[in-house]
């Protein structure tokens, strides 16, 4: 599942489905307001284990009528079961908010109990195999979604689509809703005439029945409930075919693309490389595409970026690119991610959600693998670099957790930047350390050995160890089973024939983070001049907190690159002489080495360094990522000379470099910066550059930018990027005149992305009661992604009076992502409230402890009080006097009777 954006698109499951540009800006700003990361698990978060499976579910057949008027379903689900536990008398099925009319076992009425969440069906001990049929109706609030136009969104299509990950299939069909249970499936779906229904597997039949049509799909290979899909609507359909397999087993796989009618051109542009991806992944993995077909359907208002349902991926509408968006946006990352899931997640499936990185980490890594195949090593390494920055942003600003984690409230809590980005980075590190040949051999063995089964992290560990002969236990332990990452400071110096490398791990070891990681440090040492310049590799290993390494070097190196291939999954800071860094920027052999130099040079504002960065920025033969990092470094320096260099670079042809230039210009708070940015915000060939210029105009904090931002705030664009950029610009401007425009754009009817940007913008301009109440009203909006950002906005507002509204929403919200954000907000606002059951337990515990303490005090006083020598004696008088004094001071009179707990 893709739920977050990287580069240009969202991924499947845990982040939200918005573009990287606004999501990362908002997330970083949000994290920046906190005093460091907090624990991931809450005090009441349970530890999760697999559920019992006394009966194996071998097949599920769903026969449903979709009622668009009532937004409900009615029909039957038939489950073929096989006994596993010889003593079991009940099969328990997940089924939320059903109206159950009948339950039968092999055609005979069966006894059952149903509490609104679990359906328990009694089975005789003589039952070995058979069929349980449930007749029911339901109006799902999750799992299956009905769309239709209304007065505010008249262009919304009539559609139905499902989204079952992580455990939402239970809202529209009874099942064992966990990833470790796999079964074959079939769906019979009745829809209005003219609609098309897409589901898993093969279309078995399509029949007209009056003014309805019935589509019958069969999936003959087992898969889990979270990968069941039903999509119904009016689509344009076109496709390709691709051959997979070796000469003896070669077969054709049909590829189908379903897009909204009228968007065929964008669809062909977007999905053009799918056949090549299928071929390449099949060959690389050593497992030909494992299913009978592959369909990709584009729907409206999808709650994630994409979802890898077996044989039939669902995509959100922004994957479709017009010609202007395609200048600097690609959908390949999202397409490759969801396609990779057909192997990683669908063919082999994580045993439980704590192992979800085996699904999402691989899918994320395969995005980079595809980019390297298509665009080369530099693009691959820059994508890895961006994922590292995303992961570090979450780890340093929100929480650190083990990638493999059993302590959580809802499975969707785990679908974060640890699962996706860090999971993918782990695979990058392993591939780099083992070498690609051994790594892919191990992955192929892993897929073959566990084909159509379930997997755990140790299964991958064993496969990689077997092919490499390497012991990888410590690497897996540190990268996957422990929280955190190394924070490494490296100081480079040379003197009298010796290169000195002083390395220090600076990470805190709180919350289970290792005090010292074992860190492989690779150095690329540049030696010689001109054509004779060479780079030699030195390898050192840091396994303690601090160490210093001496490397013989006759001549002073031209430069030293630390970690040139990114084998260190962590935060590395390098201190080196400026002339070495400038030489690295100019002469290092890889783009990664050069952009690392640009980043390090941002700490120096001398004219020579600024000139070096400007020269590299304007070098059209340079990889665009290096040029973008030079622009960013010039913006961070904020000297007059750097502004002049950036202003002169506004017309650079490459749109991604130009976007970095206008982002850097936003760091200068001057009228000159406004004048430099205005023309770009008003017109540029790239949507994203225009959006970035609008965002940067606001960051200048110059009131003269206000009218320009209003001029572009309603400009149409792909994915509404320009409007959202203008909204963010208004928020950064800190101009009270923007408030009415922000409030109006949070209303339903505006594009979701604009509404979210406006909600996040409100607390940056106003912190009064109206702002708080306006945001609190939005907590009841139907868009869960908007609600998440409203919670973040209330956290930014910092008004503790929003706690009651947040708690009330948290008690009823169905979306786990919203509930988690609310709990984090209550904690950050000083009002974290655990569930009532936990509070009752705590109160009872405190009462017991209080009673015990009172009993101990009474015993102590009884032992210490001397016996009365005689009635009216001195000791007795003193005791009475002390007791009276305590009573006057408000202390209760102590009893000396012995108590037991």
Secondary structure by P-SEA (a helix, b strand, c coil): ccccccccccccccccccccaaaaaaaaaaaaacccccccccccbbbbbbccccccccbbbbbbbbbccccccccbbbbbbbbccccccbbbbbbccccccccccccccccccccccbbbbbbcccccbbbbbbbbcccccccbbbbbbcccccccccbbbbbcccccccccccccccccbbbbbbbbbbbcccbbbbbccccccccccccbbbbbbbbcccccccccccccccccccbbbbbbccccbbbbbbbbbbccccaaaaaaaaacaaaaaaaaaaaaacccccccbbbbbbbccccccccccccbbbbcccccccccccccccaaaaaaaaaaaacccccccccccccaaaaaaaaaaaaaaaaaacccaaaaaaaaaaaaaaaaaaaaccccccccccccccccccccccccaaaaaaaaaaaaaacaaaaaaaaaaaaaaaccccccaaaaaaaaaaaccccaaaaaaaacccccccbbbbbbbbcccbbbbbbbbbccccccccccccccccccccccccccbbbbbbbbbbccccbbbbbbbcccccccccccccccccbbbbbccaaaaaaaacccccaaaaaaaaaaacccccaaaaaaaaaaaacccccaaaaaaaaaaaaaaccaaaaaaaaaacccccaaaaaaaaaaacccccaaaaaaccccccccccaaaaaaaaaaaaaaccccaaaaaaaccccccccaaaaaaaaaaaaaaccccaaaaaaaaacccccaaaaaaaaaacccccccaaaaaaaaaacccccaaaaaaaaaaaaaaccccaaaaaaaaaaccccaaaaaaaaaaaaaaccccccaaaaaaaaaaaaaaaaaaaaaaaaaaaaacccccccccaaaaaaaaaaaaaaaacccccccccccc
